[in-house]
Amino acid sequence: MKRILIVEDSIDLAGGLRRNLEVEGHRATISGTAADAIETALRDAPDLIVLDLGLPDRDGYFVLEQLRARGCHSPVLILSARGLEADKVKGFRLGADDYVTKPFGVVELMARIGAHLRRAASESEPLTNGVLGDDALRQRYALTDRQIEVARLLAQGLSNAEIADTLGLSTFTARNHTEAVLLKLGASTRARVGAILRGQA
């Protein structure tokens, strides 16, 4: 579950966004003013911020500038009716990660939010002794616990029969797991699996 801060003074729009994010399995908080948004973001360090520019007390650019100046590195997606190129350029220069204009498509917005969350998780996931940790393999490649075990054995060059023997599986089941791992990792060989797990791909 990711924590998302919605900075939006339209109650209807903010509520709709929160419902869609909760359907995706996230926890969303709403701030309707710039002052509350800054306080909430600095206190809670959300995984992502959806930021409107037209706020009642200060505009969203001020919020973004303050957050970046005060050490908030959460990804920020600006969601605004301002669609001029100059508006977008200003947002990116102040540290925004994305800019979506209103009206927007909900499906596209959810996809963009998901992409930013995956990217942030990928960038923050540390290597363990030079090897991607289990959490990274789950989040980045959607591997199951069993598939993670198989991936690590594949990286060692074990055959399907050897994997089956090591994990107490049938050769048929081991082969199915191997095919699933190769597909999810986008790897064609065991050597490629090893490179991915070592963070070299």
Residue frames as qw, qx, qy, qz and C-alpha x, y, z in Angstrom:
[[0.000, 0.887, 0.462, 0.000, 0.00, 0.00, 0.00],
 [0.428, 0.211, 0.011, 0.879, 1.43, 3.38, -1.07],
 [0.123, -0.713, -0.437, 0.534, 0.64, 6.68, 0.63],
 [0.305, 0.416, 0.410, 0.752, -0.51, 9.39, -1.76],
 [0.057, -0.539, -0.344, 0.767, -1.22, 13.03, -0.94],
 [0.245, 0.624, 0.575, 0.469, -3.87, 14.72, -3.09],
 [0.149, -0.399, -0.179, 0.887, -3.53, 18.51, -3.02],
 [0.044, -0.365, -0.648, -0.667, -6.81, 19.73, -4.49],
 [0.164, 0.096, 0.420, -0.887, -9.41, 22.24, -3.29],
 [0.619, -0.020, -0.367, -0.694, -12.28, 20.78, -5.34],
 [0.559, -0.228, 0.679, -0.417, -14.00, 18.41, -2.93],
 [0.885, 0.306, 0.166, -0.309, -15.67, 16.41, -5.70],
 [0.650, 0.621, -0.438, 0.031, -12.50, 15.97, -7.74],
 [0.041, -0.551, 0.757, -0.348, -10.37, 15.14, -4.71],
 [0.703, -0.100, 0.559, -0.429, -12.93, 12.61, -3.48],
 [0.882, 0.420, -0.036, -0.211, -13.10, 10.95, -6.88],
 [0.434, 0.641, -0.610, 0.167, -9.32, 10.69, -7.06],
 [0.317, -0.425, 0.740, -0.414, -9.17, 9.21, -3.58],
 [0.855, 0.087, 0.355, -0.368, -11.77, 6.57, -4.44],
 [0.805, 0.535, -0.249, -0.055, -9.88, 5.55, -7.58],
 [0.214, 0.621, -0.691, 0.301, -6.59, 5.34, -5.71],
 [0.542, -0.285, 0.653, -0.445, -8.14, 3.27, -2.92],
 [0.922, 0.271, 0.086, -0.263, -9.51, 0.86, -5.54],
 [0.645, 0.593, -0.458, 0.151, -5.89, 0.47, -6.71],
 [0.845, -0.270, -0.374, 0.270, -4.92, -0.45, -3.15],
 [0.377, 0.322, -0.264, 0.827, -3.37, 2.86, -2.08],
 [0.294, -0.693, -0.525, 0.397, -4.05, 5.09, 0.93],
 [0.259, 0.531, 0.221, 0.776, -4.88, 8.66, -0.07],
 [0.248, -0.603, -0.421, 0.630, -4.95, 11.83, 2.03],
 [0.253, 0.751, 0.387, 0.472, -6.47, 15.12, 0.86],
 [0.301, -0.448, -0.189, 0.820, -5.14, 18.63, 1.50],
 [0.287, 0.798, 0.508, 0.148, -7.24, 21.56, 0.27],
 [0.009, -0.996, 0.079, 0.043, -4.77, 24.38, 0.90],
 [0.578, 0.618, -0.422, 0.326, -1.12, 25.07, 0.21],
 [0.230, -0.634, 0.554, -0.489, -0.32, 25.49, 3.90],
 [0.848, -0.204, 0.387, -0.299, -1.86, 22.14, 4.85],
 [0.903, 0.410, -0.126, 0.038, -0.22, 20.42, 1.86],
 [0.342, 0.676, -0.529, 0.383, 3.26, 21.59, 2.86],
 [0.452, -0.495, 0.571, -0.475, 2.76, 20.59, 6.49],
 [0.931, 0.009, 0.255, -0.262, 1.31, 17.18, 5.60],
 [0.816, 0.512, -0.246, 0.107, 3.95, 16.36, 2.98],
 [0.192, 0.653, -0.596, 0.426, 6.86, 17.26, 5.24],
 [0.567, -0.384, 0.552, -0.475, 5.37, 15.33, 8.15],
 [0.888, 0.069, 0.378, -0.251, 4.22, 12.18, 6.34],
 [0.085, -0.496, 0.737, 0.451, 6.70, 11.93, 3.40],
 [0.814, 0.327, 0.312, -0.366, 4.09, 10.44, 1.02],
 [0.661, -0.026, 0.634, 0.400, 5.13, 8.07, -1.75],
 [0.259, 0.342, 0.517, 0.740, 3.62, 10.43, -4.33],
 [0.078, 0.524, 0.348, -0.773, 1.94, 13.85, -4.41],
 [0.251, 0.569, 0.626, 0.471, -0.82, 14.81, -6.86],
 [0.223, -0.446, -0.212, 0.840, -0.70, 18.60, -6.92],
 [0.253, 0.821, 0.475, 0.193, -3.25, 21.10, -8.22],
 [0.405, 0.198, -0.024, 0.892, -1.94, 24.56, -9.09],
 [0.211, -0.527, -0.191, -0.801, -5.08, 26.57, -8.32],
 [0.461, -0.376, -0.709, 0.378, -5.22, 26.54, -4.52],
 [0.164, -0.890, -0.385, -0.183, -7.08, 29.14, -2.42],
 [0.465, -0.836, 0.029, 0.289, -4.14, 30.47, -0.37],
 [0.110, -0.671, 0.563, 0.471, -1.02, 30.02, -2.55],
 [0.784, 0.426, -0.278, -0.357, -0.58, 28.35, -5.92],
 [0.991, -0.095, 0.082, 0.052, 0.81, 24.87, -6.41],
 [0.620, 0.588, -0.279, 0.438, 4.13, 26.21, -7.70],
 [0.212, -0.714, 0.419, -0.519, 4.75, 27.70, -4.27],
 [0.892, -0.310, 0.247, -0.219, 3.96, 24.33, -2.66],
 [0.932, 0.282, -0.054, 0.221, 6.34, 22.52, -5.00],
 [0.354, 0.709, -0.336, 0.509, 9.12, 25.06, -4.51],
 [0.459, -0.646, 0.399, -0.460, 8.78, 24.89, -0.72],
 [0.967, -0.157, 0.171, -0.101, 8.77, 21.09, -0.64],
 [0.832, 0.402, -0.149, 0.351, 11.87, 20.76, -2.80],
 [0.136, 0.737, -0.358, 0.557, 13.69, 23.48, -0.85],
 [0.537, -0.540, 0.445, -0.471, 12.89, 21.73, 2.43],
 [0.102, -0.390, 0.915, -0.008, 14.09, 18.31, 1.37],
 [0.740, 0.223, 0.511, -0.375, 10.89, 16.56, 0.24],
 [0.003, 0.372, -0.770, -0.517, 11.84, 14.19, -2.58],
 [0.542, 0.336, 0.738, -0.222, 8.43, 12.56, -3.11],
 [0.217, 0.219, 0.659, 0.686, 7.46, 12.32, -6.80],
 [0.227, 0.507, 0.332, -0.763, 5.09, 15.16, -7.71],
 [0.224, 0.376, 0.744, 0.504, 2.48, 14.90, -10.46],
 [0.153, 0.262, 0.125, -0.945, 0.92, 18.26, -11.24],
 [0.140, 0.497, 0.835, 0.190, -2.76, 18.02, -12.17],
 [0.012, -0.507, -0.162, 0.846, -3.97, 21.37, -13.51],
 [0.495, 0.741, 0.448, -0.074, -6.26, 23.11, -15.95],
 [0.047, 0.870, -0.305, -0.385, -3.31, 25.27, -16.98],
 [0.898, 0.202, 0.360, 0.149, -2.19, 23.71, -20.23],
 [0.362, 0.905, -0.222, -0.018, 0.27, 26.24, -21.65],
 [0.831, 0.268, -0.317, 0.369, 3.79, 25.07, -22.40],
 [0.109, 0.612, -0.391, 0.679, 5.15, 27.79, -20.11],
 [0.699, -0.489, 0.203, -0.480, 3.12, 26.39, -17.21],
 [0.995, -0.028, -0.080, 0.045, 4.49, 22.91, -17.76],
 [0.610, 0.480, -0.335, 0.533, 8.06, 24.12, -18.14],
 [0.211, -0.646, 0.357, -0.641, 7.80, 26.09, -14.89],
 [0.879, -0.349, 0.115, -0.304, 6.49, 23.00, -13.09],
 [0.944, 0.148, -0.156, 0.250, 9.32, 20.81, -14.33],
 [0.368, 0.605, -0.344, 0.617, 11.94, 23.45, -13.50],
 [0.425, -0.594, 0.339, -0.592, 10.66, 23.59, -9.93],
 [0.127, -0.323, 0.914, -0.209, 10.99, 19.81, -9.60],
 [0.802, 0.143, 0.239, -0.528, 7.73, 18.24, -10.80],
 [0.397, -0.199, 0.868, 0.223, 7.99, 14.69, -12.16],
 [0.173, 0.373, 0.819, 0.401, 4.92, 14.81, -14.40],
 [0.211, 0.270, 0.111, -0.933, 2.22, 17.22, -15.59],
 [0.099, 0.395, 0.882, 0.238, -1.33, 16.22, -16.53],
 [0.171, -0.047, -0.060, -0.982, -3.89, 18.74, -17.76],
 [0.312, 0.407, 0.749, -0.420, -7.57, 18.81, -16.83],
 [0.886, -0.169, 0.214, -0.375, -9.84, 17.35, -18.03],
 [0.025, 0.506, -0.860, -0.067, -7.97, 14.06, -17.85],
 [0.805, -0.013, -0.508, -0.305, -8.61, 10.39, -18.43],
 [0.690, -0.577, 0.333, -0.281, -8.78, 8.45, -15.16],
 [0.986, 0.047, 0.091, 0.135, -7.24, 5.30, -16.65],
 [0.597, 0.597, -0.195, 0.499, -4.25, 7.23, -18.01],
 [0.214, -0.776, 0.327, -0.496, -3.81, 9.12, -14.74],
 [0.860, -0.409, 0.267, -0.148, -3.82, 5.89, -12.71],
 [0.917, 0.265, -0.005, 0.297, -1.29, 4.39, -15.12],
 [0.328, 0.726, -0.266, 0.543, 1.01, 7.39, -14.76],
 [0.510, -0.685, 0.333, -0.400, 0.73, 7.30, -10.98],
 [0.975, -0.152, 0.163, 0.012, 1.53, 3.58, -11.00],
 [0.758, 0.488, -0.126, 0.415, 4.59, 4.18, -13.19],
 [0.030, 0.767, -0.341, 0.543, 5.94, 6.86, -10.86],
 [0.739, -0.530, 0.298, -0.289, 5.41, 4.66, -7.81],
 [0.979, 0.073, 0.068, 0.175, 7.24, 1.75, -9.44],
 [0.544, 0.640, -0.208, 0.501, 10.10, 3.99, -10.50],
 [0.259, -0.758, 0.347, -0.488, 10.44, 5.49, -7.04],
 [0.891, -0.355, 0.250, -0.133, 10.42, 2.05, -5.43],
 [0.902, 0.313, -0.031, 0.296, 13.03, 0.83, -7.91],
 [0.334, 0.725, -0.269, 0.538, 15.35, 3.77, -7.29],
 [0.397, -0.682, 0.379, -0.483, 15.12, 3.49, -3.51],
 [0.982, -0.172, 0.003, -0.084, 15.58, -0.28, -3.29],
 [0.177, -0.777, 0.600, 0.073, 19.08, -1.00, -2.02],
 [0.755, 0.313, -0.574, -0.049, 21.28, -3.79, -3.27],
 [0.777, -0.541, 0.292, -0.135, 22.11, -6.51, -0.76],
 [0.614, -0.384, 0.594, 0.351, 25.75, -7.52, -1.24],
 [0.037, 0.358, -0.599, -0.715, 25.45, -6.37, -4.85],
 [0.040, -0.248, -0.924, -0.289, 22.29, -8.42, -5.42],
 [0.398, -0.343, -0.210, -0.825, 18.73, -7.17, -5.80],
 [0.234, -0.066, 0.781, -0.576, 16.74, -7.87, -2.65],
 [0.113, 0.365, 0.923, 0.049, 13.51, -9.86, -2.56],
 [0.168, 0.709, 0.418, -0.543, 11.38, -6.71, -2.21],
 [0.124, 0.557, -0.397, -0.719, 12.87, -5.28, -5.40],
 [0.015, 0.029, -0.918, -0.394, 12.13, -8.49, -7.29],
 [0.122, 0.539, 0.805, -0.213, 8.54, -8.46, -6.04],
 [0.138, 0.767, 0.235, -0.581, 7.89, -4.79, -6.78],
 [0.088, 0.593, -0.462, -0.654, 9.88, -4.35, -9.97],
 [0.243, 0.214, -0.839, -0.437, 9.21, -7.69, -11.66],
 [0.752, -0.135, 0.043, -0.644, 6.15, -9.02, -9.77],
 [0.498, 0.195, -0.844, 0.042, 7.90, -12.28, -8.88],
 [0.796, -0.504, -0.148, -0.300, 6.24, -14.54, -6.31],
 [0.504, -0.679, 0.526, -0.088, 8.25, -15.93, -3.39],
 [0.875, 0.026, 0.465, 0.129, 8.66, -19.28, -5.20],
 [0.654, 0.711, 0.089, 0.243, 9.71, -17.52, -8.40],
 [0.080, -0.908, 0.385, -0.144, 12.33, -15.56, -6.47],
 [0.718, -0.398, 0.569, 0.045, 13.77, -18.86, -5.22],
 [0.825, 0.371, 0.377, 0.201, 13.79, -20.21, -8.77],
 [0.364, 0.913, -0.087, 0.164, 15.36, -17.00, -10.13],
 [0.304, -0.805, 0.508, -0.038, 18.24, -17.22, -7.67],
 [0.776, -0.134, 0.603, 0.128, 18.87, -20.85, -8.62],
 [0.695, 0.660, 0.233, 0.167, 18.70, -19.98, -12.32],
 [0.093, 0.954, -0.273, 0.080, 21.29, -17.27, -11.71],
 [0.518, -0.567, 0.638, 0.056, 23.57, -20.00, -10.35],
 [0.325, 0.432, -0.723, -0.430, 23.18, -21.91, -13.60],
 [0.415, -0.002, 0.876, -0.244, 21.06, -24.78, -12.25],
 [0.205, -0.092, -0.779, -0.585, 19.02, -26.82, -14.71],
 [0.633, -0.298, -0.150, -0.699, 15.29, -27.41, -14.32],
 [0.833, -0.155, -0.531, 0.013, 15.99, -30.89, -12.95],
 [0.469, 0.060, -0.524, 0.708, 18.42, -29.49, -10.39],
 [0.253, -0.270, 0.140, -0.918, 15.95, -26.78, -9.38],
 [0.770, -0.268, -0.360, -0.454, 13.25, -29.41, -8.97],
 [0.760, -0.102, -0.563, 0.307, 15.53, -31.48, -6.75],
 [0.249, 0.170, -0.400, 0.865, 16.63, -28.48, -4.67],
 [0.353, -0.156, 0.145, -0.911, 13.09, -27.21, -4.05],
 [0.291, 0.121, 0.907, -0.278, 11.34, -30.57, -3.86],
 [0.561, 0.474, 0.062, -0.676, 9.28, -29.97, -7.00],
 [0.805, 0.309, 0.486, 0.139, 8.45, -32.03, -10.05],
 [0.418, -0.116, 0.426, 0.794, 10.53, -31.25, -13.12],
 [0.110, 0.627, 0.617, 0.463, 7.34, -30.14, -14.87],
 [0.270, -0.905, -0.313, 0.103, 6.57, -27.60, -12.12],
 [0.499, -0.542, 0.184, 0.651, 10.17, -26.39, -12.05],
 [0.363, 0.197, 0.546, 0.729, 10.08, -25.85, -15.80],
 [0.031, -0.803, -0.523, -0.285, 6.84, -23.85, -15.52],
 [0.397, -0.844, -0.112, 0.344, 8.39, -21.65, -12.82],
 [0.515, -0.258, 0.366, 0.731, 11.50, -21.16, -14.94],
 [0.245, 0.474, 0.573, 0.622, 9.46, -20.07, -17.94],
 [0.190, -0.896, -0.396, -0.069, 7.46, -17.64, -15.79],
 [0.494, -0.689, 0.061, 0.526, 10.64, -16.13, -14.31],
 [0.453, -0.012, 0.472, 0.756, 12.30, -15.70, -17.70],
 [0.101, 0.677, 0.565, 0.461, 9.16, -14.06, -19.04],
 [0.302, -0.906, -0.280, 0.092, 8.76, -11.63, -16.13],
 [0.499, -0.619, 0.205, 0.571, 12.43, -10.68, -16.14],
 [0.545, 0.810, -0.089, -0.199, 12.55, -10.39, -19.92],
 [0.256, -0.630, 0.713, 0.170, 15.55, -12.72, -19.89],
 [0.821, 0.361, -0.322, -0.303, 16.41, -15.31, -22.53],
 [0.702, 0.248, -0.616, 0.259, 19.22, -17.10, -20.68],
 [0.723, -0.564, -0.330, 0.226, 20.28, -18.04, -17.16],
 [0.533, -0.009, -0.077, 0.842, 23.27, -15.71, -17.51],
 [0.074, -0.508, -0.224, -0.829, 20.88, -12.85, -18.19],
 [0.629, -0.660, -0.372, -0.174, 18.91, -13.74, -15.04],
 [0.721, -0.322, -0.231, 0.568, 22.15, -13.57, -13.08],
 [0.300, 0.233, 0.062, 0.923, 22.98, -10.13, -14.48],
 [0.333, -0.627, -0.315, -0.630, 19.53, -8.81, -13.56],
 [0.730, -0.597, -0.329, 0.049, 19.73, -10.15, -10.03],
 [0.648, -0.209, -0.120, 0.722, 23.16, -8.57, -9.60],
 [0.020, 0.882, 0.211, -0.421, 21.73, -5.21, -10.66],
 [0.336, -0.375, 0.509, 0.698, 23.81, -5.18, -13.81],
 [0.202, 0.365, 0.752, 0.510, 20.92, -5.01, -16.27]]
